[in-house]
Amino acid sequence: MRYLIDNFPYVLSLIGQHLVMSGLSLAIALVIALPIGIVCARVARLRNLVLGILGVIYTIPSLSLFVLLIPFTGLGLRPAVIALVAYAQLVLVRNVVVGLTGIDPAIVEAARGMGMTAAQRLWRVELPLALPIILAGVRVAMLSIIAIGTIAAFINAGGLGLLLFDGVRSSNPEKIIAGAVAVSALAISANGILWLIEQRVFQATRGVTGTKN
């Protein structure tokens, strides 16, 4: 802990790098996962195939994937973001599918009876109702990205993993402990913030649909 206190500005800069890497990866992953999840929810034949492929990607060891990307992207932030986006797809797509397919068909039919188009039903009814489950996936994906992102320091992507790798290389337990504490604090903070947002959205959705405990 002494290293963390004595070198707090440096650790804070690494936290900033980790946040940029994690936030950018999550944003790109969401942009990709949302349309894929919507299509999979609509076309059942594609669902198992797409989720199966994403499951295979998720099982690839993170360090191996980082190294495989280096010949095509070089070192740095780019291969780290690509790998983190790929790892986040399984959780995000699956939760989009579960959220959309779990909506009461009667609600969708009522929206159709009101004259809403398919696009209007999706954006005004289905996605808002599926949002709590989608946000739960976002929370899990973010924690996964923060954790796997520590390994990205191996390919010069920066972040808190630098403390862990430097600590191991120099046999400095203070650096290792500082890195572990900083990563844990970042993950716990992100989880808490996203959980609060998730609960607010859940309560709002429950109020709209009139669901009671």
N, C-alpha and C positions, 0 to 999 in steps of 0.2 A: 504493500500500500504506500510505502514511502516514495517509491519511484513514481507512482501515480500522482502524488501530491507535488513532488519536486519538479515534475515534467508535465504539469497539467496543460500548459499551452500547446505543447507538442501532441499530447494525447487528444486534446480537443480538436486539433487540425485533422488527426486521423479519424476521429468520429465524424467530422464533416465530410471527409472523403468517403467514408463508409455509407453515410446517409445519401450522398449524391449517387453513388453506385447502386444502392438498394432502391432508392426512390425512382431512379431512371429505369431500372430493370422492371420494377413492378408496374410502372406506367405503361411501358411498351408491352409487357406481358398481358395487361388488361385489354389493351387495344386489339391485340391478336386473339385472345381467348374469348372475348365476348361474342364476336360474330361466329367463331367456330362452335361455341357452346349453343348459340341460337340455332344454327343449322343442324347440329346433332340432336337437339331437342325436337326439331321438326321432322327430321329424317331418321327414323329408328334404325334403318339398315346401316347407316354410317356410324352410329353411336359406338357400338362395340369395337369397330375397326379403328376409329380415331382414338378412343380411350386406350385401346390396346397398344397402339403405336406410341402414344404419350407415356404410357406405363413403362415401355421398354426404354425410352429416353431417360425417364426418371431413375431407372436402375443403373445407368452408366455411372461409374465412380466419377465424382466431380473433378478430381485432379486429372484423370484420363481425358475427360472432355476438354478441359482447359488446354491441355497439351496438344490434343488433336486439332484444335482451332488455330494454334500459333502459326503453322505454315500458311494459312489463308488470311489471317488478320494481324499477325504480328503480336508483340507483347503489349500489355497495357489494359486500358479500360474496355476497349471494344470486345475482345474475346470474353472478358468477364461478364459483360452485360449480355452478350449472346447466349452464353451458357446459363446464366441465371434466368433469363427469359424462358429458355427451353425447359428448365427444371420446374418453373412455376406453372407451366401450361396444364399439367395433369390436374392439380388441385383446382385451379381456376375454371377450367372447362367443365370438370366434373360437377362443381358446385353450380355453375350456370345451368347445366342440364338438369340437375336435381331440383333446383329452384323453379325452373319453368315447367317441368313435367309434374311437379307436385302441386300445382295450382288446381283448385277445384274446377272441374270442367263447367259446372253450372255458372261460375263467375264469368268465364270466357264466353259462354253461350249468351249470357245476359248482355255482355258488351256487344256481341254480334247482333243481338236483337235490337239494340239501340242504334244500329246502323254504322257502327265503327268499322273501318277498313282493317285489314290484317296488320298494317303498320301502326295504326292508331291503337289497336288492341295490345300490340307488343309494347309500345312506348308508354301508353297511359294506364294500362291495366297489368299486363303480365310482368314486365320488368320491375315495376314498383313493388308488386307482391313478392317477387323472387329476390328482391334486394337484400333482405336479412341473410338469406342463405348464401348469396353471392359475396356479401361482406364477410361472412364467416370464412369463406374460402380465401378472400383477400388477406385476412388476418393470418391464416395458416401459411399462405404463400409468402407473406412478408417475413415471418419468423424464419422460414426456410431460406429465403434469400439472404437475410442477415447472417445466418449461421454459415451457409455455403460460401458467402462472400468473403469470409475470413481466409479461405484457401486461395482466393484470387490474388492475394499478396505474393504468392509464389510466381505469378506471371507479371509482376510489376504493376498491378492494378491499384495499389495503395490500400488504404483502409486499416482497420484495427488488426488484421492478420499480420501486419508488419511487426507489431510488438511480439506476437507469439513466435514467429519465425526467427526474429532477431534474438529473442530470449533463448530459444532452443540452440541456435548456432553459437551463441556466446556463453551458453550454460549459465544464464542469468535468470534465476527464479523470480526476481522482482519484476522483470519485464513480462514474464509469462503470466504472473498473477495479475499485473496491471492490465494486460490485454484481455485476460479472461473476465476480469471484473467489468471492464469497459464494454465488452461485447454483451455480457449478461445484462448490464444496466440498459444498454441500447435496446436489446430484445424485449426486456420487461416493459420499458417505457412505450415502445411501439405497440406491444400487445395490449397494454392498458388503454392507450388512446383509441386504438381501433376497436377494442371491446366496448368502450363507452359509446362510440359512434354506432356500432352494431346494435347495442341495446336501445339507443334512441330511435333508430330506424325501425327496429322490431316493435317498439311501443307505438310508434306512429302508424305502422302498417296494421297492427292489431286493432288500433282505434278505428281505422278506416273500414276494415272488414267486419268490425263488430264482434271479433273473437273474444271469448271470455275464458278465464281459467276454469 
